[in-house]
């Protein structure tokens, strides 16, 4: 009876040179690499039966190939994947955090708010991928240039508290001429809740008394936003 031997697993070293992630990046440029290949470079090595790129593909499959979803995973969640230890998980988290900070650095170049998209892009580095709600205000001068952004509160998945007294205290202390409200919905729900609408009206009325108008209230989600101003809710 003859013995049948299983073929050895195909490792990255056995790939054609132009197909190996590192070599491919050098030969063709970073844009030529797939998400899995880029993550494979971060991982460095796979398992006895899986290449680093194979491991990366399995990780991406677990988040439906959504890099935003991948960015939300913790070190411990990444370690649940075969072939990913603490060091590799930390490398992945660190790389994604650098990407987020790059967006934040780009956002700081924005000095003037001209539309709701400007607000969304400005706050995206601060609210992207958060599993809980946060409430922020953006203080503007008379030219609608950004003076300062302030985190008012941070809460749970279902909501957070925004105290009008604290909100206007920050605005008055900084001599702001106008204000924008921003809070995120981790659920992805764009429609404002009854509480969102009630708070906006309360702050809007107070702003009129203090000659400090509320120009917009933006509900932020990872993929889109709802603008009270755009929807004629102010």
Secondary structure, DSSP 8 states (H G I E B T S, - for coil): -----------GGGS-GGGSHHHHHHHH-GGGS-HHHHHHHHH----SSS-HHHHHHHHHHHTTT-HHHHHT--HHHHTTSTT--HHHHHHHHHHHHHHHHHHHHHHTT--B--SHHHHHHHHHHHHTT-SS-EEEEEEE-TT-BEEEEEEEEE--SS-----HHHHHHHHHHTT-SEEEEEEE-TT---S--HHHHHHHHHHHHHHHHTT-EEEEEEEE-SS-EEETTTTT--
